[in-house]
């Protein structure tokens, strides 16, 4: 008898009990992609995450983002197979628990829940920065707190209503990116070789100097973070029609659109800037480009579009985190006095109202009480842990045959998860060498999940954290 069998920590069998269909299975494939892209928020990535990469490696930022896209494809393969086998609103923890064991599943839930609330607060606080450029009175911490609470209210509405709300906001977001593309490609002043030349501003006069390709490799980690979110499609799987067959495509299409929406504007800005040295040396490269090519009016309009993109991201993340909390409550994570309200679905709205509002209030309090710098420190390495667990889940699923019935089968067998694990090891090494604190914080949150599981859930495994099979779809 194996250790897992002796301890009762085996993943559930395929022929076990199933969940009931409580959420509204009304989303189409396209609506799922709309919400997922809103969670990724490519415009926010271009204006917030891309600029430091430009400052670090200049035009070679395009190379870093293309390399990250290759890694992203391997990661998306893992997500697609696991999600099509386990199309559950619990997301990553749901398939980690069923492939790596319930203890690891709960540890990942703990990391995702705490990290998600922190990220919600960070993203919302960023709203004030862009709203402040349009109306100074709307800037500051209060704007971020208000955005979180407003997003929580919107997120309790019917899922299709939210799909179209986020879809409209997404259209504005993509229009802001289109402005960069048009302004850049209409005024191409830099040679194409700029896109693979690694440079940074050096000296007092802003002269560009060459930098090592090691810095470009390090920038790949940042680019991976900019793409992150395409796997969020699985959080809405129980509300998506034919999810078992379509959720893999939702993930792959979301990644493809994200890569295009971030790399094309980046290339346009690098080729269309009047002065590459001024762009790389600017404290805000994207706004510098907009002012140089479009003027203050265009910069203000695009800043408003980015503010709306951030608000859209908060709504999409609120939807995701609310369903994560609901799923864990449904799986019996806590005593009934806490868990039962969180596991309820509103009879008319068909959404987890209590769970969503709880996430909203918690995020608002965090945004009000905790400095953004501390929140960033607490979430800095979460993605590395998440991706490592997802890759291990995909690898275990392949080797044990647990994902053999998945509608989507990743090409190359175990190549994708092995490639991701290799990338994670390299990036983790570079991260820890630079600053070990974020990794320590993330691993601490992950470990806290194990402690709770073995201290409370495992001794009650007959009635808690039983992890039924995915609900049977009504096709």
Residue pairs with C-beta under 8 A, 6 or more apart in sequence:
4 10
4 101
7 458
8 458
8 461
9 101
9 102
9 103
9 458
10 101
11 97
11 98
11 99
11 100
11 101
11 102
11 402
11 467
12 98
12 466
12 467
12 468
12 469
14 402
14 405
14 469
15 469
16 466
16 467
16 468
16 469
17 466
17 468
17 469
18 468
18 469
18 470
18 471
18 472
19 88
19 238
19 330
19 468
19 469
19 470
19 471
20 471
21 238
21 471
21 472
21 473
21 474
22 345
22 350
23 89
23 159
23 238
23 239
23 323
23 345
23 350
23 351
23 352
24 158
24 159
24 160
24 239
24 350
24 351
25 238
25 239
25 240
25 241
25 243
25 473
25 474
26 158
26 159
26 160
26 239
26 241
27 35
27 159
27 160
27 163
27 236
27 239
27 240
27 241
28 240
28 241
29 240
29 241
29 242
29 246
29 249
29 250
31 160
31 163
31 164
31 167
31 240
32 163
32 233
32 236
32 240
32 246
32 247
32 250
33 233
33 250
33 253
33 254
33 257
34 163
34 164
34 166
34 167
34 170
35 162
35 163
35 166
35 232
35 236
35 316
35 319
36 229
36 230
36 232
36 233
36 236
36 250
36 251
36 254
36 316
37 170
37 254
37 257
37 258
38 166
38 167
38 169
38 170
38 312
38 313
38 315
38 316
39 229
39 232
39 313
39 316
39 317
39 319
39 320
40 227
40 228
40 229
40 230
40 232
40 254
40 258
40 313
41 123
41 173
41 229
41 309
41 310
41 312
41 313
41 316
42 173
42 174
42 177
42 257
42 258
42 261
42 262
43 173
43 174
43 176
43 177
43 261
43 305
43 306
43 309
44 123
44 126
44 173
44 306
44 309
44 310
44 313
45 226
45 227
45 262
46 177
46 180
46 226
46 261
46 262
46 265
46 266
46 286
47 286
47 287
47 306
48 126
49 222
49 225
49 226
50 61
50 65
50 226
50 262
50 266
50 285
50 286
51 284
51 285
51 286
52 222
53 61
53 64
53 65
53 219
53 222
53 223
54 61
54 266
54 269
54 270
54 279
54 280
54 285
55 200
55 201
55 280
55 281
55 282
55 285
56 200
56 211
56 215
56 218
56 219
57 63
57 64
57 198
57 199
57 200
57 211
57 215
57 216
57 219
58 194
58 197
58 198
58 199
58 200
58 208
58 211
58 270
58 276
58 280
59 190
59 193
59 194
59 195
59 196
59 197
59 198
59 199
59 270
59 276
60 195
60 196
60 197
60 198
60 199
60 213
60 216
60 219
61 219
61 266
61 270
62 195
62 196
62 263
62 266
62 267
62 270
63 195
63 196
63 198
63 216
64 216
64 217
64 219
64 220
64 222
64 223
65 223
65 226
65 259
65 262
65 263
65 266
66 263
67 216
67 217
67 220
67 223
68 220
68 223
68 224
68 226
68 227
69 223
69 227
69 255
69 259
69 263
71 220
71 224
71 419
71 420
71 423
72 224
72 227
72 230
72 255
72 259
73 255
74 415
74 416
74 417
74 419
74 420
74 423
75 231
75 387
75 390
75 391
75 416
75 420
76 230
76 231
76 251
76 252
76 255
77 394
77 410
77 411
77 412
77 416
78 390
78 391
78 393
78 394
78 410
78 416
78 417
78 420
79 230
79 231
79 234
79 251
79 390
80 247
80 248
80 249
80 251
80 252
80 408
80 410
81 248
81 394
81 397
81 398
81 403
81 406
81 408
81 409
81 410
82 95
82 99
82 234
82 390
82 393
82 394
82 397
82 403
82 406
83 95
83 231
83 233
83 234
83 237
83 247
83 248
83 251
83 408
84 243
84 244
84 245
84 247
84 248
84 406
84 407
84 408
85 95
85 397
85 402
85 403
85 405
85 406
85 407
86 94
86 95
86 98
86 234
86 470
87 234
87 237
87 238
87 240
87 243
87 244
87 247
87 470
88 94
88 95
88 234
88 237
88 238
88 327
88 470
89 234
89 235
89 236
89 237
89 238
89 239
89 323
89 324
89 326
89 327
90 109
90 235
90 323
90 324
90 327
90 328
90 331
91 112
91 231
91 232
91 234
91 235
91 320
91 323
91 324
91 327
92 108
92 112
92 231
92 234
92 386
92 389
92 390
92 393
93 105
93 106
93 108
93 109
93 112
93 324
93 327
93 328
94 105
94 234
94 327
94 467
95 393
95 397
96 104
96 105
96 108
96 389
96 390
96 392
96 393
97 104
97 105
97 106
97 108
97 465
97 467
98 105
98 402
98 467
99 393
99 394
99 396
99 397
99 400
99 402
99 403
100 389
100 392
100 393
100 396
102 453
102 457
102 458
102 461
102 465
102 467
103 449
103 450
103 453
103 454
103 458
104 389
104 450
105 465
105 467
106 333
106 449
106 450
106 452
106 453
106 457
106 465
107 446
107 447
107 448
107 449
107 450
107 453
108 385
108 386
108 389
108 446
108 449
109 324
109 328
109 333
109 449
110 445
110 446
110 448
110 449
110 452
111 382
111 385
111 386
111 442
111 445
111 446
111 449
112 324
112 386
113 321
113 324
113 325
113 328
114 378
114 445
115 378
115 379
115 382
115 442
115 445
116 317
116 320
116 321
116 324
116 359
117 321
117 359
117 362
117 363
117 366
118 366
118 370
118 375
118 378
118 379
119 317
119 375
119 379
120 148
120 314
120 317
120 318
120 321
120 359
120 363
120 366
120 367
121 144
121 148
121 363
121 364
121 366
121 367
121 370
121 372
121 375
122 372
122 375
122 376
122 379
123 310
123 313
123 314
123 317
124 144
124 145
124 147
124 148
124 151
124 310
124 314
124 363
124 367
125 141
125 144
125 367
125 372
126 144
126 310
127 143
127 144
127 147
127 307
127 310
127 311
127 314
128 138
128 139
128 140
128 141
128 142
128 143
128 144
129 139
130 303
130 304
130 306
130 307
130 310
131 138
131 139
131 143
131 304
131 307
132 138
132 139
132 140
132 143
133 139
133 299
133 300
133 303
134 300
134 303
134 304
134 307
141 367
141 368
144 367
145 364
145 367
145 368
147 310
147 311
147 314
148 314
148 318
148 360
148 363
148 364
148 367
149 360
149 361
149 364
150 311
151 311
151 314
151 315
151 317
151 318
151 360
152 318
152 356
152 357
152 359
152 360
152 361
152 363
152 364
153 360
154 162
154 165
154 315
154 318
155 162
155 315
155 318
155 319
155 322
155 351
155 356
155 360
156 322
156 346
156 349
156 351
156 353
156 356
156 357
157 165
157 349
157 351
158 349
158 350
158 351
159 236
159 239
159 319
159 350
159 351
162 315
162 319
165 315
166 312
166 315
166 316
169 308
169 309
169 311
169 312
169 315
170 309
170 312
172 305
172 308
172 309
173 305
173 306
173 308
173 309
173 312
174 261
175 305
176 302
176 305
176 306
176 309
177 261
177 264
177 265
179 290
179 294
179 298
179 301
179 302
179 305
180 265
180 268
180 269
180 286
180 289
180 290
180 302
181 264
181 265
181 268
182 268
183 268
183 272
183 289
183 290
183 293
183 294
183 298
184 265
184 267
184 268
184 269
184 270
184 271
184 272
184 273
184 289
184 293
185 268
185 271
185 272
186 272
187 272
187 274
187 293
188 271
188 272
189 271
189 272
189 273
189 274
190 270
190 271
190 272
190 273
190 276
192 271
194 270
194 271
194 276
195 267
195 270
195 271
197 210
198 210
198 211
198 212
198 213
198 215
198 216
199 208
199 209
199 210
199 211
199 276
199 280
200 208
200 209
200 211
200 215
200 280
201 207
201 208
201 209
201 277
201 280
201 281
202 208
202 209
203 209
206 277
206 278
206 281
207 277
208 276
208 277
208 280
217 426
218 430
220 427
221 427
221 430
221 431
224 383
224 387
224 427
225 383
226 262
227 255
227 258
227 259
227 262
228 383
229 254
229 258
230 251
230 254
230 255
230 258
231 251
231 390
232 316
232 320
233 240
233 247
233 250
233 251
233 254
234 247
234 251
235 319
235 320
235 323
235 324
236 319
236 320
236 323
237 243
237 247
238 470
238 471
240 246
240 247
240 250
241 473
241 475
242 473
242 475
243 473
244 407
244 470
244 473
245 407
247 408
248 406
248 407
248 408
249 408
269 279
269 285
269 286
269 289
270 276
270 279
272 289
272 293
273 279
273 288
273 289
273 292
273 293
274 292
274 293
275 292
278 288
278 292
279 285
279 288
279 289
282 288
287 299
287 303
290 298
290 299
290 302
291 299
294 302
318 356
318 359
318 360
318 363
319 356
321 356
321 359
321 363
322 351
322 352
322 355
322 356
322 357
322 358
322 359
322 360
323 352
323 355
323 356
325 342
325 352
325 355
325 356
325 358
325 359
326 342
326 343
326 345
326 352
326 355
326 356
328 334
328 342
329 338
329 339
329 340
329 341
329 342
329 343
329 355
330 343
331 464
331 465
331 466
331 467
332 339
332 457
332 460
332 463
332 464
332 465
332 466
333 339
333 457
333 464
333 465
334 342
341 354
342 352
342 354
342 355
342 358
343 352
343 355
344 352
344 353
344 354
345 351
345 352
345 353
346 352
346 353
366 375
377 437
377 438
377 441
378 438
378 441
378 442
378 445
379 438
379 442
380 431
380 435
380 437
380 438
380 439
380 441
380 442
381 428
381 431
381 438
381 439
381 441
381 442
381 443
382 442
382 445
384 424
384 427
384 428
384 431
384 439
384 442
385 442
385 443
385 446
387 420
387 424
388 420
388 421
388 424
390 420
391 416
391 417
391 418
391 420
391 421
391 424
392 417
392 421
394 403
394 410
394 414
394 416
394 417
395 414
395 417
395 418
395 421
396 402
397 403
397 406
398 413
398 414
398 417
399 414
403 409
410 416
428 439
431 438
431 439
432 439
453 465
456 464
457 464
457 465
